[in-house]
């Protein structure tokens, strides 16, 4: 067996392009030829080193993560980046047969996961606990969990439901002189015609778009306002804005880029909170399982009204309204990028409690999270 062959098989496995036959060949070679173990370890470490480059992490953070994961998950000595110095001492401790093969399979598997995480800077780093000890947790997942995608259900004014992710592009419906169009990009758009903006009886026609867990969707309202809906969210809106205000209602989370109209304010209703704008970009998080309704202003200016309290927000500020609506807290210089990262398909955690992080993950991956024992009072960065 040539060294170049095992290097080829290892590289294909790490990149996720190897066939089942090639995987079996790789691990059979490791099992039969003990001398290949050190070759595989060396190849893994070089591969990980390449994946770390350009990911924005400091060198010390990279090495700390690599050492901790490899030490915990594969049994490699903590000074594994210079493993050749320990090769002689560790050679006599290797197990024979299936035990040795299991160890190498675990090492290759977890190193592949680690390389992917480092390549995308998508690692989870657990802070020091109350006892001062550091913890970094990785757990085997027996089955892949599919991430979210663009999917939603549109309910028209007459009660008709349209599953947007399974429909073709083009005109989906006509309502009161307004065409509902699915664009080539997959987004939904409302195109006002020259006829009336309401039904023949003069009543305003409302539509509702709802995303499931594991879904998101983008739409353009009749006035040109762009809306991004996060997972497990809904938006109720008129097919055309006819009065002196443009009012919509949301549950869950949405990001708005409001088309400017100084004579017709745009109003977002989230439970008992009303957010009034003229033209601006902001994020509203109003999930029922969160502790508060959070409005984060990206640019422009908004006024938040609970019926008992009114507050003006400036860019970079966030207003948090507790469930009872009695108390409104304003936070300055919040991390807007992290709050709106979901719109770009990212998770950004900054001192985030594990429960809050897992609520985000459960919505996007459509999974239920359970905790064994007491939930740790710790936070995540990543």
ABEGO torsion letter per residue (X at the ends): XBAAAAAAAAAAAAAGABBAAAAAAAAAAAAABAAAAAAAAAAAAAAAAAAABGAGBBAAAAAAAAAAAAAAAAGBBAAAAAAAAAAAAAAAABBBEAAAAAAAAAAAAAAAAAAAAAAAGBBBBBBBBAAGBBBBBBBBBABBBBBBBBBBBBBBAAGBBBBAAABBBEBABBBGGBBBBBBAAGBBBBBBBABBABBAAGBBBBBBBBBBBGBBBBBBBAAGBBBBBBBGBBBBBBABBABABBBBBBBEBBBBBBBBBAABBBBBBBEABBBBBABBBBBBBABAABABBBBBBABEBBBBBAGABBBBBBBGBBBBBBAAGABBBBBBGBBAAAAAAAAAGBBBBBGBBAAAAAAAAAAAAGBBBBBBEBBBBBBBBX
